Every structure is written in C-alpha cells, then in structure tokens.
Amino acid sequence: MAFFALFGICLFRFPFFITGKNFEFNYETDRFVFFILGTALPLQTVIYWFLSFWRLEKHIKNIRNFSSDTATIDLLWLRSFLLVIVLIVVSWLNVVFFNVTELIQFTPFIYLISLFFLAYFSLQQKEIFDVDTLDSEDVKESIHDKKETPRRLSESRLAELNLQLQNSMNDRKLYLDNQLNLPALAKSINASCNDTSFAINELYGDNFYNFVNKYRIEEAKKLLLSTRYNQLNILGIAYESGFNSKTTFNTTFKKYTGCSPREFLKANAVAENKM
C-alpha cells in the first residue's frame, strides 16, 4: 500500500515539478482516474493479504526442516492477525466507500485491538532461526522444500550419514534434547545442514521435525509402560521424551499412534489384564 501511495503522489506531482502546474482533468476523465485509484488500492490490499498468508504458510512448513520443536516459533499468531486484518480492511473500505454508520462506530475499537494484538505478540515472539552467522547460509539452503533438489550425495556418503544418524539417535539419544535443531544434529555427525537435511529426506522420506519426533514418541511409549510413569505422569513423560509442552506431545503422540497417551495406557492395561 505504501508503494501504491508513493507512486500516486509521484505521478500527480511530476507535472508540477516540470511546469509548475498539476494535472488538469475534465469531468469524465476525473471520474475515470479516481475510479482506477479507488479500485487499485483495495485490490492491491487484497493481493498483499493473500501473498502474506501464502508466505506465512510456507514458513510454517519450512521450519519443520530446521527445528524439532515449533511451538514457540511457528508464527501461528500471525495467521490470526491476518484474519484480524480482514476486519481492518473491511472497516477501512466502509469508511472510504460505504459509510455504514453501525460499523463506523466500532472502527476505532477494531484498530486499537488490532494494534495491541500485533504489538503484544511481536514482543512475545522468540527468535526463529537462532543460529550462528557462519551457519546462516547453510541453514537457508536446508530449510526449503527438497522436491526439486537434485541428488547431491553419493550412495556411499548417504550410507555413511545414515550410520551416523542412527548412532546419534539410537545410541546417543540426541532427540532427548528439547532444543535440538538441524545445525546441532549436523554438527554431531560432522556434516553440513544441507547434507543432513537432504539425507533425512532421501533416506527416511521425511523432514527433520518428523524424523526427530518419531524417536521421541517411541521413547514416550517405553516410559509410559515403565514403572517411571508412576513418578513422572504425562507431563513428566513429555519432558523426559524431549518435548517442550504437553500440547505438542499429545498432538504428536496421537498423530503417530492414533490415540492419546492416556488411551494408549488404557489399551495396554486391558491387554495385560487379558494375558
């Protein structure tokens, strides 16, 4: 919108800079020009909104190639804010074009709440890609979708990385670190972020987020069926398995097992009783 406004100002002021006079229109031209301006600005706003929504959805998808926990960096609050933007745009269009009195009286309140919403969540938002500057270019290459990425590693190198990944997950259990991200895993296997991400995608047909959380769920299943459950409860099991929140744990657990942790416990208790 700022670009459109700047363009409009430059367009109509340019003749003044040259001749000292502004554009002069007759009645019909005047109506046509202001119809174009009145249509172009709302249209541009709608286009920007859809582009913003598309970029946000792309971000939400791409961070799963980078982080094993997205609860604090997924920017889902921005999705809600974009929906609030719809209210702002409708209110603005009403003031400019339609002048519906019932809506106009709520317009300042809508603007105020929207501003507060944006300011509050912007201040609460944690750093999304908290990595060293030296790793930033490597990380940028690794977080994008790999659908069109050419095969960049030989079979022998993939086999080597597979062994190192298995060692990191099965023996060293790096997935128990709830701050684990792609650069940390890549460093542990002496590979670049891009090669590590490619290997996970090629060998396991999955992204970094799902690759790590599958191990966490298997760990959680073992803990739930062990005597440690009596001391830890569901939340404790979640933290011990590498998750940062109970909500993420429950959602992920149901995704991979088809049931909640409590349902999993009940099902296994019934199975044991039958035996």
Contacts in CASP RR format, 6 or more apart in sequence:
PFRMAT RR
TARGET T0000
AUTHOR 0000-0000-0000
METHOD contacts of the structure
MODEL  1
MAFFALFGICLFRFPFFITGKNFEFNYETDRFVFFILGTALPLQTVIYWF
LSFWRLEKHIKNIRNFSSDTATIDLLWLRSFLLVIVLIVVSWLNVVFFNV
TELIQFTPFIYLISLFFLAYFSLQQKEIFDVDTLDSEDVKESIHDKKETP
RRLSESRLAELNLQLQNSMNDRKLYLDNQLNLPALAKSINASCNDTSFAI
NELYGDNFYNFVNKYRIEEAKKLLLSTRYNQLNILGIAYESGFNSKTTFN
TTFKKYTGCSPREFLKANAVAENKM
1 41 0 8 1.000
1 44 0 8 1.000
1 45 0 8 1.000
1 48 0 8 1.000
4 40 0 8 1.000
4 41 0 8 1.000
4 44 0 8 1.000
5 41 0 8 1.000
8 37 0 8 1.000
12 22 0 8 1.000
12 23 0 8 1.000
13 22 0 8 1.000
15 21 0 8 1.000
15 22 0 8 1.000
15 23 0 8 1.000
16 22 0 8 1.000
25 33 0 8 1.000
42 89 0 8 1.000
42 93 0 8 1.000
45 89 0 8 1.000
46 89 0 8 1.000
49 82 0 8 1.000
49 85 0 8 1.000
49 86 0 8 1.000
49 89 0 8 1.000
52 82 0 8 1.000
53 79 0 8 1.000
53 82 0 8 1.000
56 75 0 8 1.000
56 78 0 8 1.000
56 79 0 8 1.000
56 82 0 8 1.000
59 75 0 8 1.000
60 70 0 8 1.000
60 74 0 8 1.000
60 75 0 8 1.000
60 76 0 8 1.000
61 145 0 8 1.000
62 143 0 8 1.000
62 144 0 8 1.000
62 145 0 8 1.000
63 70 0 8 1.000
63 73 0 8 1.000
63 74 0 8 1.000
63 128 0 8 1.000
63 143 0 8 1.000
63 209 0 8 1.000
64 70 0 8 1.000
64 207 0 8 1.000
64 208 0 8 1.000
64 209 0 8 1.000
64 210 0 8 1.000
65 142 0 8 1.000
65 143 0 8 1.000
65 144 0 8 1.000
65 145 0 8 1.000
65 146 0 8 1.000
65 182 0 8 1.000
65 197 0 8 1.000
65 207 0 8 1.000
65 208 0 8 1.000
65 209 0 8 1.000
66 129 0 8 1.000
66 139 0 8 1.000
66 142 0 8 1.000
66 143 0 8 1.000
66 181 0 8 1.000
66 182 0 8 1.000
66 208 0 8 1.000
67 73 0 8 1.000
67 181 0 8 1.000
67 182 0 8 1.000
67 208 0 8 1.000
67 209 0 8 1.000
68 175 0 8 1.000
68 178 0 8 1.000
68 180 0 8 1.000
68 181 0 8 1.000
68 208 0 8 1.000
68 209 0 8 1.000
68 212 0 8 1.000
68 213 0 8 1.000
68 216 0 8 1.000
69 178 0 8 1.000
69 179 0 8 1.000
69 180 0 8 1.000
69 243 0 8 1.000
69 244 0 8 1.000
69 248 0 8 1.000
70 209 0 8 1.000
70 248 0 8 1.000
71 244 0 8 1.000
71 245 0 8 1.000
71 247 0 8 1.000
71 248 0 8 1.000
72 126 0 8 1.000
72 244 0 8 1.000
73 125 0 8 1.000
73 126 0 8 1.000
73 127 0 8 1.000
73 128 0 8 1.000
75 125 0 8 1.000
75 128 0 8 1.000
77 121 0 8 1.000
77 125 0 8 1.000
78 121 0 8 1.000
80 117 0 8 1.000
81 114 0 8 1.000
81 117 0 8 1.000
81 118 0 8 1.000
81 121 0 8 1.000
84 113 0 8 1.000
84 114 0 8 1.000
84 117 0 8 1.000
85 114 0 8 1.000
87 110 0 8 1.000
87 114 0 8 1.000
88 110 0 8 1.000
88 111 0 8 1.000
88 114 0 8 1.000
90 103 0 8 1.000
91 103 0 8 1.000
91 106 0 8 1.000
91 107 0 8 1.000
91 110 0 8 1.000
91 111 0 8 1.000
92 107 0 8 1.000
94 100 0 8 1.000
94 103 0 8 1.000
94 104 0 8 1.000
94 107 0 8 1.000
95 104 0 8 1.000
95 107 0 8 1.000
129 136 0 8 1.000
129 139 0 8 1.000
131 139 0 8 1.000
131 181 0 8 1.000
131 183 0 8 1.000
132 183 0 8 1.000
135 183 0 8 1.000
135 193 0 8 1.000
138 183 0 8 1.000
138 192 0 8 1.000
138 193 0 8 1.000
138 194 0 8 1.000
139 182 0 8 1.000
139 183 0 8 1.000
139 193 0 8 1.000
141 193 0 8 1.000
141 194 0 8 1.000
142 182 0 8 1.000
142 192 0 8 1.000
142 193 0 8 1.000
142 194 0 8 1.000
142 196 0 8 1.000
142 197 0 8 1.000
142 198 0 8 1.000
143 182 0 8 1.000
143 197 0 8 1.000
146 197 0 8 1.000
146 198 0 8 1.000
146 201 0 8 1.000
146 202 0 8 1.000
149 198 0 8 1.000
149 201 0 8 1.000
151 202 0 8 1.000
152 194 0 8 1.000
152 195 0 8 1.000
152 198 0 8 1.000
153 161 0 8 1.000
153 195 0 8 1.000
153 198 0 8 1.000
153 199 0 8 1.000
153 202 0 8 1.000
157 195 0 8 1.000
158 199 0 8 1.000
158 202 0 8 1.000
158 203 0 8 1.000
161 189 0 8 1.000
161 191 0 8 1.000
161 195 0 8 1.000
161 196 0 8 1.000
161 199 0 8 1.000
161 203 0 8 1.000
162 199 0 8 1.000
162 203 0 8 1.000
164 188 0 8 1.000
164 189 0 8 1.000
164 190 0 8 1.000
164 191 0 8 1.000
165 185 0 8 1.000
165 189 0 8 1.000
165 196 0 8 1.000
165 199 0 8 1.000
165 200 0 8 1.000
165 203 0 8 1.000
167 189 0 8 1.000
168 174 0 8 1.000
168 185 0 8 1.000
168 188 0 8 1.000
168 189 0 8 1.000
169 175 0 8 1.000
169 212 0 8 1.000
169 215 0 8 1.000
172 188 0 8 1.000
173 215 0 8 1.000
173 219 0 8 1.000
174 180 0 8 1.000
174 184 0 8 1.000
174 185 0 8 1.000
174 188 0 8 1.000
175 212 0 8 1.000
175 213 0 8 1.000
175 215 0 8 1.000
175 216 0 8 1.000
175 219 0 8 1.000
175 242 0 8 1.000
176 216 0 8 1.000
176 219 0 8 1.000
176 240 0 8 1.000
176 241 0 8 1.000
176 242 0 8 1.000
177 184 0 8 1.000
177 242 0 8 1.000
178 239 0 8 1.000
178 242 0 8 1.000
178 243 0 8 1.000
178 244 0 8 1.000
180 212 0 8 1.000
181 208 0 8 1.000
182 193 0 8 1.000
182 196 0 8 1.000
182 197 0 8 1.000
182 208 0 8 1.000
183 193 0 8 1.000
185 196 0 8 1.000
185 208 0 8 1.000
185 212 0 8 1.000
186 192 0 8 1.000
186 193 0 8 1.000
186 195 0 8 1.000
186 196 0 8 1.000
189 196 0 8 1.000
191 199 0 8 1.000
196 208 0 8 1.000
197 207 0 8 1.000
197 208 0 8 1.000
200 206 0 8 1.000
200 207 0 8 1.000
200 208 0 8 1.000
200 211 0 8 1.000
201 207 0 8 1.000
204 211 0 8 1.000
206 214 0 8 1.000
213 252 0 8 1.000
213 256 0 8 1.000
214 256 0 8 1.000
216 241 0 8 1.000
216 242 0 8 1.000
216 243 0 8 1.000
216 252 0 8 1.000
217 241 0 8 1.000
217 252 0 8 1.000
217 253 0 8 1.000
217 256 0 8 1.000
217 257 0 8 1.000
219 240 0 8 1.000
219 241 0 8 1.000
219 242 0 8 1.000
220 237 0 8 1.000
220 238 0 8 1.000
220 240 0 8 1.000
220 241 0 8 1.000
220 243 0 8 1.000
220 249 0 8 1.000
220 253 0 8 1.000
220 261 0 8 1.000
221 257 0 8 1.000
221 264 0 8 1.000
223 229 0 8 1.000
223 232 0 8 1.000
223 237 0 8 1.000
223 240 0 8 1.000
223 241 0 8 1.000
224 237 0 8 1.000
224 261 0 8 1.000
224 264 0 8 1.000
224 265 0 8 1.000
224 268 0 8 1.000
225 265 0 8 1.000
225 268 0 8 1.000
228 237 0 8 1.000
228 240 0 8 1.000
229 237 0 8 1.000
229 265 0 8 1.000
232 240 0 8 1.000
234 246 0 8 1.000
234 249 0 8 1.000
234 261 0 8 1.000
234 262 0 8 1.000
235 246 0 8 1.000
237 249 0 8 1.000
237 261 0 8 1.000
238 245 0 8 1.000
238 246 0 8 1.000
238 248 0 8 1.000
238 249 0 8 1.000
241 249 0 8 1.000
243 249 0 8 1.000
243 252 0 8 1.000
249 261 0 8 1.000
250 260 0 8 1.000
250 261 0 8 1.000
253 259 0 8 1.000
253 260 0 8 1.000
253 261 0 8 1.000
253 264 0 8 1.000
254 260 0 8 1.000
257 264 0 8 1.000
259 267 0 8 1.000
END
